[in-house]
Amino acid sequence: MSHKTDWVPNSRVLKLSMANEWLMILDYSKVAMWNIPQMEVDELRILYQKAEEILASAMSKERGSETVTFQCNVAFKALVEKMRFFKSHYYLVPPLGDDDLISLGLTPHSTARKNIPPPIDQAVGKVIYLGEHLLEVHMEPANTATVDPHRSDYGFRIYWGILPPPGTKPEDIHVGKQELTSVPVSGDDLPHSRFTRRKKEIFDFPQEDRGKTVYFCIRYENAKGEPGPWGPIFSAIIP
């Protein structure tokens, strides 16, 4: 009885190759640099390994095995959906640059975005309490009446910093965590930032930060990383 392997689509082999390349790049210190949760990378790795195993099984059996064919279709559909999720949520410019996109096997978009001007709108935000040490920041334009044809290309840069409770001794302030020593007066005073194209971002703070005040400030960035004007500072007590 002969085995048929020519039915295996080349696109699946290419998808596996790309997913494997992504995982190797992400393991090379890119997870933290690109603000990608480790949990997402772990899920991508599991889906990659499952698709690789089922494809090897499919190639070792006859084409007529409907069960293996079905399992292969399901495994690759899940892998492709996860890869699309990475492209739409994490492989964004900025924080990635053209070289990063090329290394991932993706096409840079900078050529089409050369003429995008800096943002002109302010961005404002508010905080929703989700649970212990969990906050969700909601973002929107300060002036919804502004007509901006390039709005769809914008993302939000969220700046934040944590201020210890009043009366904290200077020696108890975590220098390594870049905690604030006074109430910030502008976004320039906030030491941390995160870029997103979503309108909601969840912040999960360490348990030891509960009870401290976190200050936020948001401004738009265009696709070239050029910032718009600072929005107002707002704050919340970490629950």
N, C-alpha and C positions, 0 to 999 in steps of 0.2 A: 504494500500500500504506500503510495507516494505522498509526500507532504507538500502542500502548496503554501508558499510564503509570499508570492508575488502580489497577493491581494492586499497586503498591508500598505495603506496609503503613505506616500513619502511625507505628507504634511504632518503625520503623527510623529514620525521620526524627527522632523524639524522642530516640532513643538517640544519634544523631550529634550532635544539639544539646547534649545533656547532656555527652557526652564532650568536645566542643569547649569548653564552659563550664568543665569541670574543668581542662582543659589551660591555659586562660587564667588561672585562679585559681592553679594550681600554678606557673606561670611568674612569678607576682607574689609572689616571695619566700616562698611557702608550703612549698616542698620542704624547706628546712632547718628551718623552724619546726615542721613536723609530722613530722620525721624520716623522710621518704620518700626512698629511694635514687633518685638521678637516673636510674639504669639502668631502674628501673620506669616512670618518667615517659616516658622515651624509647621504651620498648616500647609503652606506651599510645598515644603519638603515632603510631607506625608502624601500629598496628592501626586507629586512627581514620582515618588517611589512606588505608589500603587499603580500608576499608569505604566511605569516601566516594567513592573512585574507582570501585569496582565497582558501587555503587548508581547513580552517574551513568551508567555504562555500561548497567546494566539498564534504566534509565528511557528510554534512547535507542533501545532495541531492542524487538522484539516479545516479547510475553509467552511465546511458544512456544519461546524460546531456552533449552533445558534447561541448556546449559553455563553461561550467564551466571547463571541462577537458582541453580544449584548453587554457583557461586563466591560469589554474594551470601550464600547461607545459611551457607557456611563462614566468610566474612569477618566476618559479624555475630555468629556464635556465638563466635568468638575474641575479638571486641571485648567482648561482654557478659560473658564469663568473666573477662576482665581487669578490667572494671569491678567485678564482684562481688568479685574479689580485693582491690581497693583498699578497698571498703566494709568487708570483714571484717578487713583487716590494718592499714589506715592511717587510715580515717575513724572513729576511736574517740574516745570521751569519757571522760576526757581523753586526749590533749592538746587535741583540738578542743572548742569550745564550741557552744552551740545556734546562735549566729549563723553559725558556720562551716558547720554542717550545712545550715542554710537556704540559704546562698550556693551550696552544692553541689546544691541541689534535693532534699535529703534531709530526712526528718522527725526532729526532735529527740526524744530519749527521756527527757528530764529529768523530765517530768511523771510518768511511770511509776516513776521512781526516787527521788522526793522522800523516801520513808520508809526508804531504805536506810541502815543505821547505819554508822559507821566500822568498818573491819576490826578484828578482835580477835586474829587469829592473827599469829604471827611467820612470816617467810619466810626460808628458808635456801637457799644455793646452793653449787654446786661448779663447778670449771673443767675443761673437756676441751680438750686441746691438739689442734688440727686441722692445723697446719702453720706455716710461717714467718709470723710476726706475726699469726696467726689463733688466737683463743680462742673457745670456745663456753661460755656460762654456762647451767647447768641450774638451774631453780628449783622449789621445792616447799614446802608448809607444814611448819613445824617440828614441829607436833603433828598427825599425821594422824588422831588420835582425836577431835579437836574437831568437833562437829556445828555447822555453820554453814549455814543455809538460803540465805544470800545469796552463797555461795562462787562461783557461776557468774558473778556480776556483778563479780568482782574482777579486777584486773590487777596486774602487778608494776611497781614503780618501781625500776630498777637505778641505783644511784649508783656512781660510780667516780672514781678519781684515780690519777695516775702519779707514782711517786717515783723520781727519778734515782738512779743507783748511789751507794753510799757513797763519800765523798771528793770528790763533785762540788762545785765551787766555786759560791758563791752567784751570781756573775755568769754562770755557765753554765746556770742554771736558766731554763727558758723561761717567763717571766712571762706572755707572751701566750697560752700554751697552758694556763695555770693549773696548772702542775705543783705537786706537793706539796713542802713543805720539811721535813716530818717524818712519821713513821709515824702514820696517823690512829687515833684512839681511838673514834670513833663515825661513823655515817653523815653527821652534820652537817659533818664535816671534808672530805667528798668534793665536789669542785666540779662534777662533771658528772652528768647523769642522763638516763635514757631510759625511757619507759613502753612496756609491751608487755602483751598478753594471751596471748602464747605462753609455753610453759614452757621454751623454749630460745631463746637469742639469740646470734648470732655477732658478735664484735667484730673488726674488721679495723684494726689499728693501723698507723701510718706506719712505714716501714722504719727510720727513725732512732730509734724507740722500742724496738727489739729489745734485750733484755738488761735493761731497766728493770722495776721491780716495779709491777704495777697492783693496787690494792686495790678490792674490791667490797663493797657492802652493799645489801641488798634489803629492801623493805617493801611490803606490800600497799597498794593504793589502791582505794577503791570508785568507783562510776561518777560520783560528784560530785567526785572528786579528793581526797577526805579520806584521809589516810594512817593506816596501822596502826602498831604498834610496830616499832622497828628490829630487824632480824635481826643475827646476828653478822657481823663483818667477816672476809673471807677474801681471799686474795691469790694471785698467780701471777707468774712471770717471763715476760715477753713473749718468745716464741720467735723 
